Amino acid sequence: MVLPLCEIAALHSHPSQVADRLAVPLAEPFALENPEQDLPIPPYTMGFLLGDGSFRTGYLSFTTVDPEHVLARLAEDLPDYEVSPTGEGSICYRFRMKDSRGICP
């Protein structure tokens, strides 16, 4: 049986035998139909930047209090970029692209 949310809420506000039997079925696991592929930004890095990053300063920047783990992972995911703190003792960092010699401009 399918009920509108307002009816479910009303049942839960008045405990009864029916309210105790309400349940939402679990979703079945699924597999992505697309084969694995190289992405321009790896999923961990994209999620990290969406959660703790900034795209509005003219360059990518982010904040972290766990630089040891995060910086190692970003270096692995984005070898063409260098990450540097924005100031001494800062928890804010920014990305800079390395030039062909591996030096950041």
Buried (B, 14 or more C-beta within 10 A) or exposed (E): EEEEEEEBEEBEEEEEEEEEEEEEEEEEEEEEEEEEEEEEEBEEBBEBBEEBBEEEEEEBBBBBEEBEEBBEBBEEBBEEBBBEEEEEEEEEBBBBEBEEEEEEE
